[in-house]
Amino acid sequence: MTYHVLVPDNVHPSALDVLNRADGLQITAPGQMSRAELLAALPDADALIIRSASKIDAEALAVAGKLKMIARAGVGVDNVDIPKATAQGVVVMNTPDGNTISTAEMTFGLMLALARQIPQAHATMLAGKWDRKSFSGVELRGKTLGVVGFGRIGRAVAKRALAFEMTVIANDPYIPADVAADLGVELVDLDTIYARSDFISLHAVLTDETRDMVNKTTIARMKPGVRIVDAARGALVNEADLAEGIKSGKVAGAALDVYPTEPPPADNPLIGLANVVHTPHLAASTEDAQITVAVDAAKLVVEALVNGRYNNVVNPDVLK
C-alpha cells in the first residue's frame, strides 16, 4: 500500500531524504503552499508534516478525509485544532527535543541584550553616535532568575543561568521538586517568582490558565525593576498591561521573541518603547534546530505509517 505524505511548509531537505528512503510513501513537497493550495491538496493526504505556517483548523480537517496523522516539525501545535483532529481520529505528533538548545540560547541572548541594552546601543552606533552614558546596564551575576515552566527549555535556560552565577528559582506544577533540586534550582509558587525575581523568563505552555499570566495584577506583585523575557508564547503576556508596567517604571524592560498576533500590528503597544528588545520569532531559527526538527518529524511519520508505532503523540486519546 502506498501512503501520500503532504509537506505544505518549507522544511529542511534532510527530512525529504528520510521520507524518500522509506518504502511505500508518495511525497508531495512543493515548498510553502498557499491556503488555497493546501485545502486543494488535503483530500489526498494520509499524513502531514507541517511547521508553524500552515493552519490545520476545522476547515482544513473537514476536507482531509484520508488524513491519519499530523507531524509538527517543532514543539507548539497551536496551529492545529487538536479537539477536532482527535474527534476525526487524526494523530497529532510533535518534535519536542529538536529546538531546545536553540530556544534556550536565544532566551539567554535576549536576557543579555536586555540587561546591557545591546540593541539600543548598536542602533546609536549605526546612527553615527558615540554614546557611552545612556546605556548603563546590570550584571546577571548575583541576580535571581525566575523560570516559569521547567520543561526541557526551562531547564536548559536554568543551566546557563547558573553558569552565570545567577540564583535560579522555578515554577512548574508538573515537575517534581527533586528534578529541580538536582540542578540546584528551587521550585516555588508563582507569587514567590514574582516577589523575588530580578528577571523572569517564560517557558509555560499556553493554556486557559497561563494566557495573559503577565498582566497588571501579576505585575503589581513583581519586584520593582523586574525584567521579563518571553521566547515561548506571545499570549502569555498581556501586551497593554506590560506596556503600562514599563512606562510606569515598575518593569525595567522586556525582551520579546513572540507575540499574540504575528506579525504584530502597527499599533502594538510594546513596539517603540525604548527599553524593549524585539525579535521576529527567531528562537528556533537556527540551521541546527531546523534540520533536527524536520528529520525528527519525518521519522515520526515513517515509523507510524510503515511500522505502526506512534511517538510523541500530543493527543493520546485518539489511540484508545
N, C-alpha and C positions, 0 to 999 in steps of 0.2 A: 504494500500500500504506500502511496505517495502522499506526503503531507505538504501543504503550502504554508511557508513561513513568510510573513509580510514584515518588512522593516521600513516603516514610513518616515523615520528620522535619520539624520546623519549619524552613523556610528563608525567606529574605527574599523578599517578593513580587516583587521585581525579577527573580528567577530564573524565576518563573512567567510573567512578561511575555515573557521571551526564548523560552520554550517555546511559548507561545500564538501567537507571531508566526510560528513555523515551520509549514510545510505538512506534513500527513501525520502529525501527532502527536496522540494522545489522552492527556490528562493526568489523573492521579488524585493529588490533593494535599490530603488531608483535615486536615492538621496532624499532630501527633505520634500515631503509631499504636502500639497495644499490640503485644506479641509475637504474640498470637493473631491480631490483625487483619493484621499483616504476613505471617504464614505463610499466611493465607487469601487474601491478595491477590497473592502472589508468582507463582502459576502463570500468571497472565495478563500478567505484566510482561515487556516486551522490554528495558527499561532502568530502572535505579535511580539516583536521586540521594539520597545519604544524608549525614548529619553523623555525629556520634560515638554517638548514642543507639541507633541500630539495629545489631544484631549480625548480620552476614551470615556465619554459620558453616556447617558441613557440613549441619546440619539444614535451614537456610533454603535453601541452594543445592540440596538434594535435591528440593525441591518447585518450584524455579524452572526448569522445563523449557524455557521460551522465552527465558530471560534471555541477552542478548547482552553487556551491559556494565553496569558499576557506576561511577558518578562520585562521588567523595568531595568534598564541599564542605569542604575543609581539606587538611592535609598527611598526617596519620597515617592509616594503613589497618590499624591493629591490630585493628579490629573486623570485618575481612574475612578469611576463610580463603583466603589467596592461593593456596596449592598446590591446594586443591580447586577454586577458581574457574578456575585455569589448566587443570587436568585436564578441566574441564567446557567449556572454550572460552569462558569469560567474560572479557572485557577489563576490567581494573580501572584506573581513571584517578584522578588527584588534582589538586588546585589548589595547587601549592607556593608561589605568589607572594603570594596574597591576604592572608595574615595575618603576613607577615614583619615589617612595621613595628609592628603591634600587639603581637606577641610580644616583639620587641626592646625596645620601650618598657616593657612590663610587666617584663621581666627587669631593666632598669635601675632601674625604680621599686622592685622588690624589693631590689636591691642597696643603693639609697639608704636604704630603710626599715631594712634590716639594719644598715647602717653607723651610722645615727643613732638607732636604736631608736624610730622614729616611732610604730609602732602601740602599743608598750608605754606610751610617754609619753601618747599620746592616751587610752588606757584609764584612766590615773590621773586625767586631767582630767575624764573622764566620771564618775569616782567622787568628784569634788569635791575632789581633792587638787591641791596646787601643789608638785611635787617636781622641783627642778632639779638635785639632787645624784645621783640614781640612774641618770641616762641619759647619761652621758658617752660620746660616740661617737668615730668615727675619720673622717678625711677620705679621700676617694677619691684625691685628687691625690697623686702620688708612690707610690701602691701598685701592685702588679703583679696584673693580672687574667689568669688562665689560662682560655682559652676551649677547651672540649673539644667538637670538632665545628665546622668552619669553613665551613659551608654558608651559605645566604642569611641565616639568622637570626644565626648566629655572627658573620658579617662585619658585620651591622648593629649588633650589640652592640659589637663592637670599635670601630667608627667613633665611637660615642657615648662609649665609654671614653677614647679618645684625645682627644676634645674636653674631657674632664675631667682631662686631663694624667696619665692613668694609663699605665703601661707594659703593653703587651698582648703576651702570648705565646699560641700556639695549637697544638693538636694535631688533625690530621686526615690519615689516611693516603691520602685520595683527592684532596687539594688540592695543586697544585704550589706549591713554595716561592715562585715569583715572584709568584703571586697574592697571597699574604700579604705579601710584601715591598713590593708596590705600595701596600699600605695602611699600611705602617710597622709590620707585625706579623712577629714571628719564629716560624717553625714549629719546634717542638721535640718531643721524645718525652714520653710521659706521666710518666715519672719526673722530668723537668725541670719539668713543670707542677706536680707535687706538691711538689717541693722549693722552688720559687721563688715560688709564687702566694700572695698575701695573700687574694685572692678567686678562687674557681673557679666558672665558670658553665657548666653542662652543656647542650650542644646536639647531642649524638650521637644517631644513630638507635638504636633498640633492637634489638639482635641477641644471639645467644648469647654473643658476646664482650663486649658492653657491659653486659649485665644484671648488676646488683649491682656495677658498677665502683667505686662508692664503698662500701667495706667496711672491715673492721678492718685488713686488710693494707695497703690503699692509704692509709687514714687515718694509719697509723703512718709512712708515708713523706712525709706532708704537712708543710708548715711549721707550727710551733706557732702557734695563734691564727688559723688559716685560717677563712674564711667561705665557705659553699657555697650556691649558688643553683641551683635546678632548676625551670625552666619548660618542660621538654621532655617527658620521660617519667619517671613515678614509679619504674618498675622499674630505672632506672639507679642507684638508691640502695638499699642495704640499710638499712632504717629502724632496725632494732635496733642495728646497728653504728654508725650515725650518732648515734643517741641516746646510746650509751655514749661515743662520742668527745666529744660536747658535755658530758656530765656529768663527764668526766674533765678537761675544760678544754683538751684538745688542739685541739678545734674551738671557735672562739669563738661560732659561731652559724650558723644556716641560714635560708634563705627558700625556701619550697616552694609551688608552684602546682599540682603534680601528685603523684599517689600511686599505688602499685601496685594498690590497690583503691580505687575511687571510687564513692560517698563512703567515706572511710577509716573503719574500725571504731572503736568507742569506746575500745578498748584500744590504739590506735595509740601507739607509744612516744614519738613526737615531739610529739604534741599535749599541751599543758600545760607544756612546757618554756619557761621564761621568755625565753630568747634565740633562739626560733624564730618566724619570721613565717610565717603560713599564709594562703593564699587558695584558693578552691574552683575551680581550673582556669579562670581568667579570662583567660589570656594572649591568646586570640583573640576575646575577648568585647567587641569594640567594634562600633558600628554600621558603621563604615567597613569593617572586615575582613569582617563577615558579609555585607554587600552584595557585596563583591568576590568572595569565595569562592563564594557562591551563583550569581552571574551567570556566573562562570568555569565552574562545574560544568555549568550549563545549556548554555553554549556548547559544551562538550566533547561533550555528548550530541547536540545538534543537528548539529554537524559530523560526528560519527560516523554517526548514523542517516541523515541527509539526504545528506551528501556523501561518506560512506565514508572519512573521514580521521580517524585516531586520534592524539590528542596527549596528552602527559603520562601515558604508559602505564607502570604500575607493574610489570606482568608481561609484558614484551615477547615472551617465548617463545610466548605464546598466538597471536601474529600470524604465526608462522613456518609 
